[in-house]
């Protein structure tokens, strides 16, 4: 999974604060118990995520030790680090996935997004948030599909065309160069309605990507409300 697709994998860690009066009414008591149960589940997820991060760091430290000891070359160490990243990126996404997604929510359909046809959704990674949930406060969705490379490329083009999402500048340049030299220089594709690093983002940032292995990802985020939540 390339770095662009990895960057679309949203790590959800929710911390919810609860309070109640010493003497609660019966219905308030029931609500508190529900909230407390939800909080405990959230904390379990956070604990699992931290365990995965610790395991990943231990693996990385071992690579550094082996390279320093001369049992691994710099090239071999780089390959090892990439393998560790591949393995633990999935584990992190899976352990931190508080809100699994199985399809596009209505607000994403209203943006013109559609789902690819005939592809298998990755249930461990696909996830969503909602502005209607006070613990989240913004809309986001990430759907990840596993597919044959050529089929993924075809479906990504269809989804992007229907939504009116252009190919990113980097890939436009790469495709032009490929025509000139007659060979592939960059596998995969990225359609985006924004530029990475730009300060002037649309309200909803949308990305449709395919990596070199045929993993297709559709991402949409309410960038404005997400920024508000992060700055609270």
N, C-alpha and C positions, 0 to 999 in steps of 0.2 A: 504494500500500500504506500503510495508516494506521499511526500510531505503536504501537498495541497489537499489531498483527501483526508489525511490525518488531521489537518487543521480544522476541518469541518466537523470533526467528532466532538460534540459538546460534552464537557465533563460537568455533570450536575451534582453539586453538593449543597443540600439545603439544611440550614440551621433555623429552626422555628422556636421562638420564645413564647412561653405560655405563662399565664397568670390567672389566679382566681381568688375570690373572696373567701374568708375563713368559713362563712356560712353560705353555702351555695344552694340554690333551688334545685329540685330533682333533675329538671331538664338541663340545667347548667352543669351539674355534676356529670351527667351522661356525656355531654359535649366535651367536658374536660378529659374524661377517660378516653374518648375517641382521639382527641388531639394528642394526648400523652402517648397513646399507642402509635400514632403516626410519627410522633417525634422519635420514639425509641427505634422504629424501623429505619428512619432517616439516619440516626446515629449508627445503627448497625451497618448501613451502607457506607457511611463515612469511614468507619473502622476498617471495613473490607478494602476500601480504596487506599487507605494509608498503608495497610499491610502489603498491597500490591506494589505501591511506590517504594516501600522499604526493600522488598525482594528485588525490584528492578535496580535500585541503587547498589545493592550487594553484588549483583551480577556485573554491573558496570565497574565497581571497585575491583572485582576479581580480574577483569580484563586489563585494567590499568596496572595491577600488580604483576600480571603475567608479562605484559609488555616491558615493564621496568626491569623484571627479572631476566628478560631475554628469551623467554619461551614463546613469545608471540612477536611477529614483525608488526610494523605500523600498519601495513596493508591488511594483515590478518586481524588485527585489533579493530580496524574500521569495519570489516565484514562482521565480526562478532557483535559490535555495538549495533549495527543495523539489524541483525537478527534479534537481538534483545529488544530493540525498539519495536520491531514487528510483533513480537510475542506479547509484550506487556502493554502496548497500545490497545490491543483488543481486550486484554484483561481489565485495564483501567476503565475503558468505555463500558464494559459489561458490569463491573462492580459498582460504577457510579450512575448507571442508568436508572434514574428514579421514575421516569415516565416513558415506558416503551411505546413506540408508535408502530402501527401496522398499515396506515394509509395516510394520505394527505388530509389535514383538517379543512373544513369549509373555507376558512380565511385564506388558506394557501390556494385553493381552487379559484377563489375570487381574484387572485393575482395572476391567473392564467396558467398556473402550473397543472400538469396532468401526470399521471403515473405511467412509467414504461410498461410495455406489454410483454407478457411471457417471461418475466424475470423473477427470480427468487429473492425475497426480501431477507436481509440479515437482521434477525430479531434481537440479537444481542446488542447491537449498536444503534439501531434506529430508535429515535427518541423525540420527545416534543415537550414544549412548555406552553402555558396559556396565560394571557393577560387577565383572564377571569379567576385565576388562582392567586389569591393575595400573597402567597408565599413565593410566587414567581414574578408576576406582574408584567410579563411581556410574551408575545407570541414568537415561537421558534419551532422549527421542525427539521429533522435530519432523517432522510430515508436512504438506506444503503442497500444496494442490490448486487448479487453475485451473478456473473454472466460470462458467456464467451465474449472475448474481446471485440470481435467484429459486430456482434449483436448489440453489445453495450454501446459501442460508438454510434451505431445506427439509431438506437432508441434515444440516446442523449441528444442527437441532432433533432429528432422529432419533437421531443419535449421542449427543447430550447426554441425551436422555430415557433411552436404554438404559443409560447409565453413571450416571444419577442426578446429573448435574451441573447446578446451578441457574443461572439467568440472573444476571449480575452486577447489583449494586444500581443502578449508573448506568443500565444499559439498562432495568431494571425501571421506574425513574422516567421515563425517556424514553418508554417505551411507554405509560405511564399518561397522560403529557402529550399524546401523539399522539392518544389516544382522546378527550381533552377538547377539543382544538382542531381535530381532524379533518384533520390533515396531518402528513406525515413531518418530523421534526425531527432525526433521527439515523439515518443508514443503517448497515447492518451489524448485528452482534450479538456478544455475548460471554457465554459460559457458563463459570463458573469456580468451583472448590471452595475458593477462598481470596480474601482481600481484598488488593489491591495495597498494599504497605507494612506489612502486618501482621507482628508479631513472632512470632505463634503460628500457624505454618504446619503443615498436615498433612504426614505423611511424603512423600506424593506430591502435588505440586501439578499440577492438570489445568486446561487451558484449551482451549476450542473456540471459535474466532472466525471471523467473516466480515467482511472490510473492505468499503468502499463500492463496490469494483470486482468483488466476487464471489470474492475470494481466500479460500479456507477453510484454516484452520490448526488442526491438532490437536497439542497439546503436553502432555507428561507428564514430570515430573522428580522424582527422589528428592531432595527439598530438604534433608533431614537429612544424607544422605551427601555431597551436593554441598557443603554448608556445611563439613563436616568436611574435605573435600579442599582447599577454598579457605583454610582456617585452618591447614593444616599448615605 
